[in-house]
Amino acid sequence: MIIVRDVVDKWACFQCPGGCGETIKLSLGKNRRPRWTAVPDWLKRPTISPSVRQTNECRCHFWIRQGRIDWCKGSPQKTTRST
């Protein structure tokens, strides 16, 4: 889900695909650090950049490309999931 305020994308929020149950909130604000970009394709599937790394006990590391989870090499999770 993309949170928009005053026609500006603010946050990308979604459940961690690693199974820990945490809600991940990524800042999309241009003046914030760190920040990510979220670009939908024509089917409104998000591509988020850069990658997302969980630093909690989950320890997963992944990309979101066209709504799919692509696990980074070395991440504990290896299956591909859709957001």
Steps between C-alpha positions, in 0.01 A plus 500: 500500500628847411407777745442831318458843661431815297558302175852404614604139567612481866531134605496147357354263760474120480537182705848353509514214249747316724222386731593696814166687491658846518349786301774660291469876446730650238534876466434632150559865598753675278651688795531196729791261546490213448238508226361269236311548176181313415400489134187312387483322165191512279337230718578712811756247626773685695871499435685630804861612494749452658472155661350444846706343780341397828732543796272322749509124571351438152824617330347484152623709208297544183396711201141573400468496122162521329333387823722191538752430773848420367719375783859619513778243504568390856155592631345224716183498280524358151141473375350769278182668624269773376422808709 
